[in-house]
């Protein structure tokens, strides 16, 4: 069964790069460019992992993650937060993220985190 990954970022270039990098025979990648659409997308797709940008218009990644963590249905989905902000790691930690990835990042680091989150999900 393919792992489903939802990527939420307001920058189209980042969405496209992550889709190309992550999409393969083991992973399906779904792109969400508007933060306020993420919760509905998560409801519909039921992803195994979420990659979430912290700084976005409308709702911040932190706001979205707090909402997910307060939902019985979605609170256990592993979330990797991403940001170029110097406060990104702190925000990710305070919001309840499972991992943080500082932008710009190496794709190898992304793959390692995704694999780690996938293993954690399978064990739970």
Secondary structure, DSSP 4 states (H G I P E B T S, - for coil): -PEEEEEE-S-HHHHHHHHHHH-BTTEEEEEE--GGGHHHHHHHH--SEEEEESS-SSS-HHHHHHHHHT-TTTTTSEEEEEESSTTHHHHHHHHT-SEEEESS--HHHHHHHHHHHHHHHHH-
